[in-house]
Amino acid sequence: MALLTKEGLDRVVELLVSEGLADPAEVQRVQQEAAQTKRPLMEALAAQRIVTNEMIAHATAVVMGVPYVDLKNVEMNQAVFSLLPLEVAERSMVVPLGESNGQLVVAMLDVGNIQTVDYLSTFTGKSVRAVMSSSDGIQAVLKQYKGDFTGVEQAVKVTNQEVAQAKASSNVKTITQDSPISKALTSILEFAVKSKASDVHIEPLENSLIIRCRIDGVLRKVMELPKAIEPALVSRIKILSNLKIDEHRIPQDGQFAVVVSDKEVDLRIAISPVVWGEQVVIRLLDKTGTSMDIESMGMTGRALRTVLKGISRPNGMILTSGPTGSGKSTTLYALIARIKSEKINIVTLEDPVEYKMDGVNQIQVNTDAGLTFASGLRSILRQDPDVVMVGEIRDSETANLAVQASLTGHLVFSTLHTNSAAGILPRLLDMGIEPFLLASTLNTVIGQRLVRRVAAKRTSYQSSEMETQEINQVVGEILPQTQEEVATTSEDLGYKGLPVANQNGYNLVKGIEDQDSPGGYAGRAGLYEAIDVDEDIQKLIISHATSAEVMRVAKEKGTVTMRQDGMLKALSGITTIEEVNRVASDLA
């Protein structure tokens, strides 16, 4: 409750009485009792149900002249909780409501607590606007942080009972489909799917078990469970994934599928032994929610033209790179979908097969059976393919086979883990590929990252001096310099309505918080850079040039870098500068 002076408290009481919310005689009686027991008046009024906590909070807000919100029966969208971690919210008794005009809007008990507001502003890096709510309302929202996990709560109770019974018995209990732990896992996965999470992390600590979800590329803590539930939960995941439940010393990988809201979701499981137990990471692959159209994914302009030129050739390699979770595999699927035809034989080698495509022969890697990327690629080349997709080039053997495949008339698609498109070239050279072979087989190299899209409901604002300077520094050289150049430059870069380069500011956008787009974002888009391996780039490869030298020449030839692509997307209203800096601040 907000801290008020005695005069302020008297005004709150007067307001409650004048509005007919409290009986004057009852209030007077409780005032006398509270004075004798030295109990806070408002606490005493609520305890004896003269008024509710909600009435007190509302009246206090009116007296203080601050906004008030009733949160007791409000169902929050789970994605809004990414704005403030649960531990911070619980410690400060503050819950996020969304973002508005670049401000973080929160509900708190004491809006006059400047220290808490300053702490939140420093912690989030945003200015904070506070509204008042009751303790009941804030507690109701804090419970929603964890989603509907009644199944998990039941599993915790049963597990605690079983742990106590196990001390007096050596019986081994089989985990059945209807057991509480199975229902707990179902609750966690349903929450992840409905929140559009890409990954679920189950992480053991010394005395507890942490569940975190990656939503729109950002990890958020969902719940903390007792340590006792860990063995049963991990065992259930291993059973569903056909893994060895008695193996705790080495990593294991598996997969299974679930159906949530009539949608089939494939789950990719990775289990690794850590200091305090076994960590489980579950990758969710929702086939119904992924677009396989390269333009709708965000590739446009020069990058799109470069890639389309590369895949139009009858042979050679098209390689895409980026960190884990940057959408590399989805890009390859989109490119495969672009060239798919009854006239060509397309064979893929994947670990795992993430999206099943009609008309494409997809092979699942099985290292236990001896089917690796290298051995599988040898087999594929005997199946008369026109197009080959290798899920990932991980070693020199696979890299050499991919090069040989492209030399013998095949179009080869694959991915590598590097930070940029130009970084692919020295990476392959480090794998032992001869420079002259690499120069003659590479068609196109692609670098990519993912940013969150600004929601449909948005507001515009003028860039600050610092933002203007950053924009001019990154993309000023490729923006139109005069009004007459706008149409030509916009068409060339693939973004409509680009502004003229200037020092005074640009029109940018922020998403407006609502139920459908919590945090002001909805969905994600790719940032891309694509380098056409022409004669000049080939000469650099043969001379063992660094990735910086390759990128410098590529930029001179018109390549738009990922960071530039991000700034252009921010200027076009697709994303924000904050998002671009979050995922691409390490890029030039």
Buried (B, 14 or more C-beta within 10 A) or exposed (E): BBEBEEEBBBBBBBBBBEEEBBEEEBBEEBBEEBEEEEEEBBEBBBEEEBBBBBBBBBBBBBBBEBBBBBBBEBEBBBBBBBBBBBEBBBEBBBBBBBBBEBBBBBBBBBBBBEEBBEBBBEBBEBEBBBBBBBBBBBBBBBEBBBBEBEBBBBBBEBBEEBBEEEEEEEEEEEBEEEBBBBBBBBBBBBBBBEBBBBBBBBBBBEEBBBBBBBBBBBBBBBBBBBBBBBBBBBBBBBBBBEBEBEEBEEEBBBBBEBEBEEEEBBBBBBBEBEEBBBBBBBBBBBBEEBEBEBEEBBBBBBBBBBBBEBBEEEBBBBBBBBEEEBBBBBBBBBBBBBBBEEEEBBBBBBBBBBBEBEEBEBBBBEEEEEBBBBBBBEEBBEEEBBBBBBBBBBEBBBBBBBBBBBBEEBBBBBBBBBBBBBBBBBBBBEBEBEBEBBBBBBBBBBBBBBBBBBBEEBBEBEBEEEBBEBBBEBBBEBBBEEEEBBEEBBEBBBBEEBBBBEEEBBEBBBBBBBEEBBBBBBEBBBBBBBBBBEEEBBEBBBEEBEBEBBBBBBBEEBBBBBBBBBBBBBBBBBBBBBBBBBBBEEBE
